[in-house]
Amino acid sequence: MTSTVRPPAALPGTDTHTGTASSTASGPVPFAVRLRGLTRHHGAVRALDGVDLDFATGTFTAVMGPSGSGKSTLLQCAAGLDRPTAGRVEVGGVALEGLGERRLTLLRRDLIGFVFQSFNLLPSLTAAQNVALPLGLAGRRPSRQRVREALARVGLADRARHRPGELSGGQRQRVAIARALITRPAVLFGDEPTGALDSTTSREVLDMLRELVDREGQTIVMVTHDPVAAARADRVVFLVDGRVAGELPCPTPESVAARMAALEAGGAGGAGTAGGMGAMGGADTAGRTGAAGATGAAGATGAAPDAASSPVATATTTSTPGTSSTSSSPGTPNTSGTTGTTGTPSTTPPTSTEGAPNAAGAAC
């Protein structure tokens, strides 16, 4: 008899956001993944230190940060591959804490897809057999039509009988993505999915990931070190020392590179944890003021590091009620209640969330 996982009650004390909701037995789920107070210690090392994040259904989020910032640990805990020391993880409306190994395995199989940098394909199996493997291991016999559809989604319908050694690096990664999608997961996690690819092949894979989000409403969370890859996402979340150090909606390669340079130089351009969440009065990544009206270091002048050093100096966040909207451009006043690069104050008072994480990618 197959074990089932019952969704828990919704998290207390959180706001309601709109989004393209997936469905479970308990109704629509606007967030594919929710993290609250996520902490992971390895001895004296705090790999994650109280992370609060939401990933709205049908959005593409990139996670970046200096080496050792906790990016991969965040992905592994969110995907149920590692158990956090403390905190709460929800995937598709189902809480992971307290699940036994069998129930956690069933949840990962049904709700989570994971793509690794190294592909992890079995060389003796064809592309079609590799794609069908997760369902076969679960005791289910996938139809040929379902496997063909999964390969067609990644543009490899004509490579079903090829083995990994007969495919290019980009094609092998597409097979790995099709394998992750065969169970129709609530979220697809990618740990440096383009890290082993050349620039042309990487662009092709990123184009495909973007299309999965835009055309099919797939939720994707991707760790990357590449500003070009991160710029394909709806937003970039930055981690430093296991904490959220800010977010960047509507990223460009230039703005992401500038923000990373600031963080690696000592965090001069990144907001603190509260700023990244848009709460506690801290400034978020665009430099807008938080609930208590305090302005972040970048927001005091409106010249966030990405705007100051990038030819693309516009950052716009469009949110549902209860979230804030920000824009900033060189030489013009912004509208967030901070001061633009010319030193001219704006006229519109700021708005912000009341302590709720910024969950969805901006409408760029």
Steps between C-alpha positions, in 0.01 A plus 500: 500500500634843406565742785352846470611837637234723649553874451520697826315816584634819346788675671379747764569870485562529126347722236303386198655567159361433161670267256446218258396239749551130469243268652506237769224312674465792740459762225719755318860546615632848407849418628697205370753531785491685834790525744467633856787539743707250301820417686768244424806454720803285423671495837595859574432610142162663429441409137149650524402746770126571519401528133144611416408477132198430280514372142171568324355244263595564138805719569872468428739588785879499491699464823845657514766588752872474572654158547390348830191719527262203532352483149526126445399428860188711446411300191562164666289587805220643287502188281493260792847364423634627834320555828531847654611547859193717561228677308220405266492395136179471295494361146171508312318570826654200679726548802821294495587503868396189686470284190666160519744393232238309302250785494776748420612280210143489368472878526829555315389258230163666445557871569869574440728492197875550537759570230871476575799655327641157412181366331509165690371296206554124481730446198358159410143629467349693211364851546147360523602240757678761711191720494274210600730390784335694789160351427647155454674518838165600651342182365308679228530420132496826305333499163713561195283800423580660836873447448481642149314804633765557766776489238299721266471762776878538493535477121635144484211302355733370228772387743300247703714202397837669539723417796672777698833438324330581170366834623661840547537652845199721449290210378600292802392779730169520315450128558573557870240778506244280322566228758438750779175614334354154427322494839356849436654647817380805688851645480814437298825564688823552308845499661725674244314334208707689242831491689653226282380645168658741253341842454297408190363177647437673832290762324294228331428327832412831666264583212328167558468558876355844437244353260398238756411783738335731247303242300428226752509676838783283632660624823881505485756575772857507368836547673758660274824699505435644153344849479384425143317189617352681800370777274260254336309469829215716626701590808836425662529419871844568651641308795794598720614289794182297495267800508291679240702807398248650261300440184518640149183500289520520121874427498744580221849349466649839589286558808561147629877528446509835677302368797725194528812716484364714783417195713840341444667830587335502840127543445505873424228457241284237665221553747487295816267213563210726592562712192490199272162408645363855473425510875621644831557839334807387303550588135460225247710448191357799317570729794141567599407563859350232720206498737666709770621759252873442536699527180776259398848613409438475127152648526623820666622624164296280268826395337502128569825335396339329203358830373818694562724267305263363240382651172166343585400699805129437526361259760126456522300284738128451446325322784156419622331706773712511810827510308686800369583633156836655431672657203832676471678643198812712454454871530130487585321493831373160603156431642581308813541784744880496477728738315599450138848520358464873435422563867144609422249359748205308370141590571332165551507347849635146527296191549622167633390164625424449865772251565410256223765359269508611140391179332436545131716618219418847376300556184799620299 
